[in-house]
């Protein structure tokens, strides 16, 4: 193991951890080196390089010492003679529990079919319900594996791993608010799955790089002067798009690569929320806002708690400019996600039933615990993970977050399963509406229910939340089992001796009860 890699890790953790924690990390490095001593990776380099790199990724987002140590030890139980008891004894139960959670996930490698895909995801989320750090360490593990994926000679294996990363780990990083890790996971997967498209975009980005840098510097100076004139002190940083993010926009908006890659992105970081809205007003007053491009994620945060003001203007030199305005705390969260504010104390383990900030994960765990068919489960998770949100209100003013194009049926199940099961109609903003209507931001929904009503199976194709689909299927599955039990209870077969045929039995079906 090269000493400089260890030195880089120790330098990183020393910036925010105390000496006793750093000493324990050094102890874990020695343990990992000894455990993996004779092992090599696919590339031929010492295997221990991998856990060191995983620990560095975790240190870059400033995770706690237990996470760093677990990153160093995450492959020891699975790939060496080390036992869980030994880790518990040397490093304590907390680290033992994290390493054990990672070991369980690693047992469920992904195959090409959706059944395995769903099952792998299921185990991943179940493990996270005990401690969310398990997912964070797994994301770091996957990121380093993707950085070194070229070591595999099999193109089929590379594509399988990249597909899994794109469909599971990148969206999961997004939902954790870890945008930097998400971007890199997506781009590394894109390189494997569609390298021709990536090369095309990268070539275009390289061609305009110098021009964009010059434009960024001049516009940045203009922004600074304008904000200073209005007594606003801001930090202005560039926002470089990844090839994959540009590809997604080209596909989604059906516009040219030239139009997308020519846009310059800025992040304006200010002292407080009041300054953010003040800066927004200044930009909109100075330059024309592009219609439909303004989003206020400060007053209505994304489901992963991301906050920022997004706008686009036709700026200096008549160039389209994308601007994100946020506070430093919001910027920290955008870069590091939940790692920026999660408190790692033994008394604060993740509880899926009470940790309201991540209620999207609570809903998924609820689905998992019903032991749904894994194929259905993966369908639900994709629905939950990939959709944008609309915010609707109950008549009493409670906010209900739903995916884009959700219906009052989704709303009813989001409030309570019983309300969904017994829904017969609704009012949207005081007007009687169909249960199949599409909901929009700010809608106030009142659901009418009836005890004699059952959910319709025809609702399943039009619902957008995993919870609604799962609940409807569960209701009818339970009804089917109930009917089967009644038939079993009341129908029985009696065997009687036939008087005219001694020694033979006749069959008579009778109804009991």
Residue pairs with C-beta under 8 A, 6 or more apart in sequence:
1 33
1 46
1 48
1 49
1 52
2 49
5 49
5 52
5 53
5 56
6 29
6 52
8 56
9 25
9 29
9 52
9 55
9 56
9 59
10 22
10 25
10 26
12 56
12 59
12 60
13 21
13 22
13 25
13 59
13 65
13 68
14 22
16 62
17 25
17 64
17 65
17 68
21 65
22 65
24 65
24 69
24 91
25 55
25 65
25 68
25 69
25 72
27 90
28 68
28 69
28 72
28 73
28 91
29 52
29 72
31 72
31 73
31 76
31 90
32 48
32 51
32 52
32 72
32 73
32 76
33 48
35 73
35 76
35 80
35 81
35 82
36 46
36 47
36 48
36 51
36 75
36 76
36 79
36 80
37 48
39 46
39 47
39 48
39 79
39 80
40 46
40 47
41 47
41 49
41 50
41 148
41 151
42 148
42 151
42 152
43 148
43 151
47 75
47 79
50 75
50 144
50 145
50 148
51 71
51 72
51 73
51 74
51 75
52 72
53 144
53 147
54 71
54 72
54 74
54 137
54 140
54 141
54 144
55 68
55 69
55 71
55 72
55 140
57 71
57 140
57 143
57 144
57 181
58 67
58 68
58 71
58 136
58 137
58 140
59 68
61 136
61 178
61 181
61 335
61 336
61 337
61 339
61 340
62 336
62 339
62 340
63 133
63 136
63 339
63 344
64 133
64 344
66 94
66 95
66 98
66 133
66 344
67 98
67 133
67 136
67 137
67 344
69 91
69 95
70 95
70 98
70 99
70 102
70 133
70 137
71 137
71 140
71 141
73 82
73 87
73 91
73 95
73 99
74 99
74 102
74 103
74 137
74 141
75 106
76 82
76 87
76 99
77 83
77 84
77 87
77 99
77 100
77 103
78 103
78 106
78 107
84 96
84 99
84 100
84 103
87 95
87 96
87 99
88 96
94 346
97 130
97 131
98 131
98 133
98 134
98 137
101 127
101 128
101 130
101 131
101 134
102 127
102 134
102 137
102 138
102 141
104 123
104 127
105 120
105 123
105 124
105 127
105 134
105 138
107 123
108 116
108 119
108 120
108 123
108 124
109 120
110 116
110 117
110 120
110 160
110 161
110 164
110 168
111 117
111 160
112 160
114 374
114 375
114 378
115 374
115 375
117 164
117 167
117 168
117 378
118 374
118 375
118 376
118 377
118 378
118 379
118 381
119 374
120 164
120 168
121 168
121 377
121 378
121 381
122 368
122 374
122 377
124 135
124 138
124 168
124 172
125 361
125 364
125 365
125 368
125 381
126 365
126 368
127 134
127 135
128 134
128 135
128 350
128 361
129 350
129 351
129 352
129 361
129 365
130 349
130 350
131 349
131 350
132 338
132 342
132 350
132 358
133 344
135 172
135 176
136 176
136 178
136 338
136 339
138 169
139 169
139 172
139 173
139 176
139 178
139 181
139 185
140 181
142 165
142 169
142 185
143 181
143 184
143 185
145 161
146 161
146 162
146 165
146 184
146 185
146 188
146 189
147 188
149 158
149 161
149 162
149 188
149 192
150 158
152 158
152 161
158 192
159 192
159 193
161 192
162 188
162 189
162 191
162 192
162 193
163 189
163 193
165 185
165 188
165 189
166 185
166 186
166 189
166 190
166 193
167 382
169 185
170 182
170 185
170 186
170 189
171 182
171 385
171 386
172 385
173 179
173 181
173 182
173 185
173 337
174 182
174 304
174 385
175 303
175 304
175 360
175 361
175 385
176 304
176 337
176 338
177 304
177 305
177 306
177 333
177 334
177 336
177 337
177 338
177 340
178 336
178 337
178 338
178 339
179 306
179 334
179 335
179 337
180 335
180 336
181 337
183 242
183 244
183 245
184 242
186 242
186 244
186 245
187 198
187 242
187 243
187 244
189 244
190 197
190 198
190 243
190 244
190 247
191 198
194 247
197 243
197 247
198 243
198 244
198 247
200 257
201 243
201 246
201 247
201 257
201 261
202 243
204 257
204 258
204 261
205 241
205 243
205 246
205 261
208 261
208 262
212 264
215 264
215 317
215 319
216 238
216 264
216 266
218 316
219 264
219 266
219 315
219 316
219 321
220 236
220 238
220 266
222 316
223 234
223 236
223 266
223 268
224 234
224 236
226 282
226 286
227 233
227 234
227 268
227 279
227 282
230 278
230 282
232 270
232 275
232 278
232 279
232 282
233 270
233 271
234 268
234 269
234 270
234 275
234 279
235 268
235 269
235 328
236 266
236 267
236 268
236 269
237 266
237 267
237 269
238 264
238 265
238 266
238 267
239 265
239 266
239 267
239 322
239 324
240 265
241 260
241 261
241 263
241 265
246 257
246 260
246 261
249 255
249 260
250 256
250 257
250 260
253 260
262 319
262 320
263 312
263 319
263 320
263 321
263 322
264 315
264 319
264 320
264 321
264 322
265 321
265 322
265 323
265 324
266 321
266 322
266 323
266 324
267 323
267 324
267 325
267 326
267 331
268 279
268 323
268 324
268 325
268 326
269 326
269 327
269 328
269 331
270 276
270 279
270 325
270 326
270 327
271 327
271 328
272 327
273 298
273 327
275 327
276 298
276 309
276 325
276 326
276 327
277 298
277 309
279 325
280 309
280 311
280 325
283 289
283 311
283 313
283 323
284 311
284 313
286 313
287 313
287 314
287 315
287 316
287 321
288 313
288 314
289 311
289 312
289 313
290 311
290 312
290 313
290 314
290 320
293 310
293 311
293 312
293 322
294 309
294 310
294 311
294 312
295 309
295 310
295 311
296 309
297 306
297 307
297 308
297 309
297 310
298 307
298 308
298 309
298 326
298 330
300 391
300 441
301 307
302 389
303 360
303 389
303 401
304 337
304 360
305 333
305 338
305 357
306 330
306 333
306 334
307 326
307 330
307 333
308 324
308 325
308 326
308 330
308 334
309 323
309 324
309 325
309 326
310 322
310 323
310 324
311 322
311 323
311 325
312 320
312 321
312 322
312 323
313 320
313 321
313 323
314 320
314 321
315 321
326 334
329 340
332 340
333 340
333 341
338 358
350 358
352 361
352 362
352 365
352 366
353 362
355 362
356 362
359 401
360 384
363 384
363 465
363 466
363 467
364 380
364 381
364 384
364 466
366 467
367 377
367 380
367 381
367 466
367 467
367 470
368 377
370 470
370 474
372 380
372 470
372 473
372 474
376 469
376 470
376 473
379 466
379 469
380 466
380 467
380 469
380 470
381 466
383 403
383 464
383 465
383 466
383 469
384 403
384 465
384 466
387 403
387 404
387 464
388 403
388 404
389 401
389 402
389 403
389 404
390 401
390 402
390 403
390 404
390 406
390 439
390 440
390 441
390 443
391 399
391 400
391 401
391 402
391 441
391 442
392 399
392 400
392 402
392 406
392 411
392 439
392 441
392 442
392 443
392 444
392 445
393 399
393 400
393 442
393 443
393 444
393 445
394 400
394 415
394 444
394 445
394 446
395 444
395 445
395 446
400 411
400 414
400 415
400 445
401 414
402 410
402 411
402 414
402 439
402 464
402 465
403 410
403 464
403 465
404 464
405 438
405 464
406 438
406 439
406 463
406 464
406 465
407 435
407 436
407 437
407 438
407 439
407 462
407 463
407 464
408 423
408 426
408 428
408 433
408 434
408 435
408 436
408 437
408 439
408 445
408 447
409 420
409 423
409 435
409 436
409 459
409 462
409 463
409 468
410 439
410 463
410 464
410 465
410 467
410 468
411 426
411 439
411 445
411 447
412 419
412 420
412 423
412 426
412 435
412 447
412 468
413 419
413 420
413 463
413 465
413 467
413 468
413 471
414 465
414 467
414 468
415 447
417 467
417 471
419 447
419 449
420 455
420 468
420 471
420 472
421 453
421 454
421 455
421 471
421 475
422 449
422 450
422 451
422 453
423 435
423 447
423 448
423 449
423 453
423 455
424 448
424 449
424 450
424 453
425 432
425 435
425 447
425 448
426 432
426 433
426 434
426 435
426 437
426 445
426 446
426 447
426 448
427 433
427 445
427 446
427 448
428 437
428 439
428 443
428 444
428 445
429 443
429 444
430 444
435 459
436 462
439 445
454 475
454 479
455 471
455 472
455 475
455 476
456 472
457 472
457 476
459 468
459 472
460 469
460 472
460 473
463 469
463 472
489 512
489 513
490 511
490 512
490 513
491 509
491 511
492 509
492 510
492 512
493 507
493 508
493 509
494 507
494 508
494 509
494 510
495 505
495 506
495 507
495 508
496 505
496 506
496 508
497 504
497 505
497 506
498 504
498 505
498 506
